[in-house]
């Protein structure tokens, strides 16, 4: 989850002024993988299209319907995954709003997540075990562009964050540089900052897609999946096509200290993770 905090903060800043609306139905699932621009909009029987829900642009490459401040999400306090839209969505708090975003699922097979429309990508939200003890993951669909052609007409791809925006920003810092929560959540972010929930410190880490993006030297694309917890082993493979961040590889904490992080083992391998 730490790797996604900056991108979620963007949603907090970009939600337009809205009245409460119901959750999402009528997702446009037509892919746009032939080099053409994605379909421009989707008709929502309830909820609101991502083409109009955010003030800075559609954010999503493929338009979908989302819920804003839906009653199902009222109980979401961030301590557990709360479903919405008949278990087809998950609630995500963005500060002043509760979003009901399309849900996606993944497992430890390394196969691509299931559930996101078109070129939208699955972001890690949490995980658990089924009755047989098998690990499964729950995510939410959000963003996913890697080039301008991935975005609807009238918007361009902010590649550092994988978001389709009307006007791209120029960031003061580049991937790999130290940063703070304050720099990430202001009106003019310094970079796509991956910061820890406790320290509020971290480092700039550009958006990437597992198995499909190339990060700079000394970095690797990772969704930062845990290899174990108190219940036992978790993930040993990163799902291909999963949203991730270009994180620094490491062998010890000494390498990560200058960028406000510690060297931790993930399904990707050892990487610098903010704390």
PyMOL commands that set and color helices and strands:
alter all, ss='L'
color gray80, all
select helices_A, chain A and resi 2-14+50-53+71-73+148-150+181-185+253-257
alter helices_A, ss='H'
color red, helices_A
select strands_A, chain A and resi 48-49+65-68+83-84+89-93+98-106+122-129+135-141+156-158+163-165+178-180+193-195+201-204+207-209+219-222+228-229+232-233+243-248+261-266+269-274
alter strands_A, ss='S'
color yellow, strands_A
deselect
rebuild
show_as cartoon
